[in-house]
Amino acid sequence: MRLTRSHLLIGLSALAIAIPVLAQGGPESLLPEGFGNEPPPRQQPTQTPNQPQTPEQETAAPTSILPSTTATTTIDQAAAALALSSNGTENAADEIGEKYDLPASARRSLDTIGPLTPDLGGLDRAAFGAGQGQGLARIMQATSAPFLSRWVSILARRALLSQVDTPSDINGADWVAERAWLLLRMGEADNARLLIQGVDSDQFTRRLYSVAMQAQLASADPAGFCPLLPRARDFTDEPGWFMAQAICASFSADQGTASALLNQAERRGIARGIDYRLAEKTVGAGPNSRRSVKIEWEGVNRLTTWRFGLATATNVEIPAALYASVGPQVRAWEARAPSLTLAQRLPGTAVASRLGVFSGAATLSYYSALAERDESDAAATERADLLRGAYAGESIRARIDAMRGFWQAKPADDWFAGPEGVYYGALPVIARAAAAIPATDGAADDTPWLLAAMLSGGYDRSAARWSAALDRLQGPALERSWALLATGLPAPGFDLSTTRIEAFVSADASDKQLLGHCLVAALGGLNRLPAADRARLLQESGVDTTPRKPWAKGIMAAAQRRERGTVALLAAVGLQGQDWRRLPPQQLYFVISALREVGLDPYARMIAAEAMARL
């Protein structure tokens, strides 16, 4: 029996703060010399007025929460903790833009921007507050993505895409630019572009033009430059927009102009080497072009957005070694590149699933479609066979065996395995298959990973059925299964006593008992520790519940103001990095506590359970 084929879906349903231990520095450098990796300085703003639903099917949406009117904030103080100085100011007047202004009746407001309304899974309009846009923008700029937690990335995406009010102290276009820039670094190229498209081109700022170019490159769609060119080429002097003129002239079948612009760029040194050749290759893709360009990667030691976007758009194979020079989010961009075959997207799909860019259902659809193509290699065919067995095996045992084979199969991007050789990115793909397995003692040592798979997809009610199976387990399988259910279920109905918690910590064999201490931190954040021993248990696990550092003060203050968007952003800031073993338990405590306080309890539980699976 073959898996049902369906379309690949990403789906929308689905302040500058120093983080001790986890801080990874700024975002990866992705643009070549002369094209400017970091978008240019933000314009001085002009004044503008002003459901923790899980992406899978089981966790219920929360009640809506009204924002607090409390004026007290620690956002600016927290933003100052990174000591990021202003990049300078720009003249806010846009004289050039006057030539392209739309009639007032046709223009979209910059007061409220974002495609996700609450009915579509977005947060409330006041989710980021009313007046801390500058501080929040600095936070977004300084945040290193992607994040440790798949679930926190899903929540951050929803917050950044939500239809929210523009804070009063930042220009609406710049506010969109910072949100889109962070989405790009999370691997969300399509969603970054979608957010940018909510701003009329005559209201773009220099900052938004720069981010828009990177969004088009990350989406491997250089044709997207063209609607922006009439104003961009006069409004910004970035070299990339000069090269875009040649590309768009070629796409309009004006090969004479395209050639002249290319010659001028080469003569003036605007682009050289591989960057010039890729632009020339893209121009050659236009109608009536007679250019034939061969791309040689010899001597190129790093990948950039320009190189990725133009090479992928023209179906030029990028050497695998170059992906080591950038963050994993670039592979996630690859997963959605329209010009690549399904087989070419395989490494990117593995990354997109792990980071939360793809839902488990989207990745499952991808593997189903790939299995039907002749281009599939042996590894892809084997994965498809394992998925077929996981969802349609003849017996429960056969289905569990197939799932184990799938979560132990090394992913196409060669990412490292987690505890017990399990690749966490595989678990969301089999979440529904695991949820369909009845609770059975026959699962034995596979039980914790079946539970982890269910919770990776939000199937908490299905996982709850396994509570009765705990008594039939022993050893490490019992301990991890108990921890997953203790943190992931809405209301665990089993032993959460001090004695049981201390037994788990004592049995923990991880380095410095990090798993046990993070369990205590997670239960403390979920308010599930025995009241009489709460303070002692947290203290023994190294958790100080008083927020003392700027990030901790910022996230707890935002929680008190009921700003769910700010809390979601700062939760992501607190989970920067790629190695769960560097996560301080105290940081996990504040993330989970703040999410629970603003009514994002399902996300708090899923992040806590994810920690139990990945440590």
ZIKAGI-V331620 format. One record per residue. RES is the residue in one letter. PSI is psi in degrees with one decimal (* if undefined). Layout:
res-><RES/RES>
psi-><PSI/PSI>
//
This chain:
res-><M/R/L/T/R/S/H/L/L/I/G/L/S/A/L/A/I/A/I/P/V/L/A/Q/G/G/P/E/S/L/L/P/E/G/F/G/N/E/P/P/P/R/Q/Q/P/T/Q/T/P/N/Q/P/Q/T/P/E/Q/E/T/A/A/P/T/S/I/L/P/S/T/T/A/T/T/T/I/D/Q/A/A/A/A/L/A/L/S/S/N/G/T/E/N/A/A/D/E/I/G/E/K/Y/D/L/P/A/S/A/R/R/S/L/D/T/I/G/P/L/T/P/D/L/G/G/L/D/R/A/A/F/G/A/G/Q/G/Q/G/L/A/R/I/M/Q/A/T/S/A/P/F/L/S/R/W/V/S/I/L/A/R/R/A/L/L/S/Q/V/D/T/P/S/D/I/N/G/A/D/W/V/A/E/R/A/W/L/L/L/R/M/G/E/A/D/N/A/R/L/L/I/Q/G/V/D/S/D/Q/F/T/R/R/L/Y/S/V/A/M/Q/A/Q/L/A/S/A/D/P/A/G/F/C/P/L/L/P/R/A/R/D/F/T/D/E/P/G/W/F/M/A/Q/A/I/C/A/S/F/S/A/D/Q/G/T/A/S/A/L/L/N/Q/A/E/R/R/G/I/A/R/G/I/D/Y/R/L/A/E/K/T/V/G/A/G/P/N/S/R/R/S/V/K/I/E/W/E/G/V/N/R/L/T/T/W/R/F/G/L/A/T/A/T/N/V/E/I/P/A/A/L/Y/A/S/V/G/P/Q/V/R/A/W/E/A/R/A/P/S/L/T/L/A/Q/R/L/P/G/T/A/V/A/S/R/L/G/V/F/S/G/A/A/T/L/S/Y/Y/S/A/L/A/E/R/D/E/S/D/A/A/A/T/E/R/A/D/L/L/R/G/A/Y/A/G/E/S/I/R/A/R/I/D/A/M/R/G/F/W/Q/A/K/P/A/D/D/W/F/A/G/P/E/G/V/Y/Y/G/A/L/P/V/I/A/R/A/A/A/A/I/P/A/T/D/G/A/A/D/D/T/P/W/L/L/A/A/M/L/S/G/G/Y/D/R/S/A/A/R/W/S/A/A/L/D/R/L/Q/G/P/A/L/E/R/S/W/A/L/L/A/T/G/L/P/A/P/G/F/D/L/S/T/T/R/I/E/A/F/V/S/A/D/A/S/D/K/Q/L/L/G/H/C/L/V/A/A/L/G/G/L/N/R/L/P/A/A/D/R/A/R/L/L/Q/E/S/G/V/D/T/T/P/R/K/P/W/A/K/G/I/M/A/A/A/Q/R/R/E/R/G/T/V/A/L/L/A/A/V/G/L/Q/G/Q/D/W/R/R/L/P/P/Q/Q/L/Y/F/V/I/S/A/L/R/E/V/G/L/D/P/Y/A/R/M/I/A/A/E/A/M/A/R/L>
psi-><126.9/151.6/146.6/129.5/135.4/170.3/147.2/130.7/135.7/-51.8/141.4/-17.1/-52.2/*/-146.0/97.5/132.9/124.3/111.0/144.2/-50.0/-13.6/126.6/9.7/-167.1/178.9/157.6/142.9/117.7/-14.0/148.6/167.0/131.0/-17.0/-10.6/98.9/-54.5/124.4/151.9/168.0/145.6/146.3/151.7/128.8/147.9/154.6/134.3/139.4/162.3/*/77.8/56.7/132.7/155.5/-18.0/-154.6/-6.8/-29.8/127.5/152.4/149.9/171.1/152.5/153.1/129.9/140.8/148.1/151.4/5.4/131.0/-20.2/136.2/150.0/15.4/-49.5/-38.5/-40.5/-40.2/-34.7/-14.7/-26.2/-6.5/40.4/123.1/158.9/142.7/10.8/173.2/157.7/157.9/120.1/-20.9/138.6/81.3/-38.0/-38.1/-23.1/-27.1/-20.7/6.3/137.6/159.3/147.8/-36.8/-21.1/-10.5/144.0/143.1/146.7/3.4/-35.5/117.4/136.6/142.5/-17.3/107.7/166.3/-33.9/-23.1/12.4/3.6/170.4/173.2/160.2/-30.1/21.9/-24.2/10.8/-175.3/-22.4/23.4/33.0/-40.5/-45.3/-42.3/-37.1/-40.9/-34.8/-47.6/-40.0/-38.8/-11.8/132.1/119.8/159.8/178.5/163.9/-46.6/128.9/-40.2/-37.4/-30.6/-40.4/-43.2/-43.1/-39.7/-45.3/-40.6/-44.9/-27.8/-6.2/149.6/91.3/157.2/138.1/125.2/149.7/-16.5/17.9/143.4/139.2/-37.5/-38.8/-35.4/-42.0/-40.1/-43.7/-39.0/-44.1/-37.9/-40.3/-40.9/-41.6/-44.3/-16.3/-7.7/4.0/65.0/-47.5/-40.9/-32.6/-44.2/-40.3/-42.9/-43.6/-36.0/-8.3/-3.3/130.1/140.9/-25.6/-2.9/6.8/144.9/171.6/-42.6/-45.4/-35.0/-43.2/-44.2/-36.6/-39.9/-43.7/-35.2/-40.8/-38.7/-43.2/-29.3/0.5/44.6/74.7/-19.6/-22.3/-14.5/-34.5/-42.8/-21.4/-15.7/-40.6/-32.3/-35.1/-38.5/-20.2/-23.4/-25.8/144.3/18.6/133.3/-31.0/-34.8/-27.5/-44.9/-33.3/-31.1/-42.0/-42.0/-45.3/-32.4/-41.9/-42.1/-23.1/10.3/20.1/74.5/-28.4/-48.5/-41.3/-45.4/-42.0/-41.1/-39.4/-44.7/-40.2/-40.7/-40.1/-41.6/-39.0/-3.4/24.3/-36.8/142.7/166.2/-134.2/-33.4/-39.4/-41.8/-37.3/-38.1/-41.1/-39.5/-40.3/-40.3/-38.5/-14.6/-8.8/162.3/144.7/13.1/141.1/14.3/133.7/113.4/129.5/130.4/125.7/127.4/0.5/131.3/-7.9/122.1/2.3/152.1/144.8/167.0/-42.6/-48.0/-43.7/-49.6/-47.4/-37.6/-43.8/-38.7/-31.5/12.1/40.3/124.6/130.5/127.8/135.6/-32.3/-27.4/-24.1/-19.4/-13.4/-1.9/171.9/164.8/-17.4/-26.3/-35.6/-36.2/-35.3/-40.6/-32.3/-22.3/6.2/120.4/-23.3/-8.2/150.3/166.0/-39.3/-38.4/-24.5/-2.0/-50.2/-39.7/-35.9/-38.7/-41.4/-43.8/-35.9/-42.4/-38.4/-15.4/4.4/-39.0/140.1/165.4/-38.1/-38.6/-42.4/-38.6/-42.9/-39.3/-49.9/-36.0/-45.2/-39.6/-38.3/-22.1/-3.1/143.8/-20.6/-8.6/135.6/-178.2/-40.1/-41.6/-39.9/-39.6/-41.8/-41.9/-38.8/-40.3/-40.3/-38.6/-42.7/-36.0/-37.3/-21.7/26.0/156.0/-20.6/164.8/-42.3/-43.0/-38.0/-41.2/-41.5/-40.6/-40.2/-41.8/-42.3/-35.4/-43.8/-11.3/-4.5/128.7/130.5/161.1/-21.3/5.2/27.6/150.9/155.6/159.7/-156.8/140.1/27.3/20.7/130.8/108.2/-34.0/-18.6/-22.7/-42.5/-27.2/-29.6/15.0/-46.2/-36.2/-42.1/-38.9/-24.1/-9.6/127.3/148.6/124.0/142.3/-8.7/-14.7/-29.8/-122.3/-12.3/-10.7/-50.5/-31.2/-26.5/-42.2/-42.5/-37.5/-45.4/-47.1/-24.9/-22.1/5.5/13.8/66.6/-34.0/-34.8/-40.7/-33.3/-27.6/-19.0/-0.8/-38.6/-18.8/-8.8/-36.9/-18.1/5.1/165.6/164.4/-152.0/-34.7/-40.7/-47.1/-48.2/-38.3/-43.5/-43.3/-40.1/-44.4/-35.1/-31.9/-30.6/-21.7/150.4/-38.3/87.4/133.5/37.4/-175.0/115.7/36.0/166.6/-41.4/-43.8/-40.5/-44.2/-33.6/-39.6/-45.5/-41.6/-34.5/-9.7/122.8/5.7/163.6/123.4/24.5/41.5/-39.9/-46.1/-42.3/-36.2/-31.6/-47.1/-42.5/-43.1/-45.2/-34.8/-43.4/-31.6/-0.6/44.6/7.4/146.3/128.4/-39.1/-28.4/7.4/-53.7/-43.5/-44.9/-43.2/-41.9/-42.5/-21.2/8.3/24.6/115.2/114.5/-4.5/119.2/120.4/-31.2/159.8/-44.0/-47.2/-42.0/-40.7/-46.2/-36.3/-33.8/-40.3/-36.1/-39.8/-32.8/-2.7/33.1/92.6/-32.4/-44.2/-41.5/-43.0/-42.7/-46.5/-27.7/-41.8/-41.1/-40.6/-15.7/37.9/155.9/-177.6/4.5/108.2/-23.0/-8.8/11.4/117.0/133.4/-36.7/-36.4/-42.4/-39.2/-48.9/-37.5/-51.5/-39.8/-44.6/-41.6/-42.4/-38.5/-30.5/14.6/13.3/43.4/-43.1/-40.2/-40.0/-44.5/-42.1/-35.8/-41.2/-44.5/-36.2/-40.4/-39.0/-24.8/-24.1/-4.6/*>
//
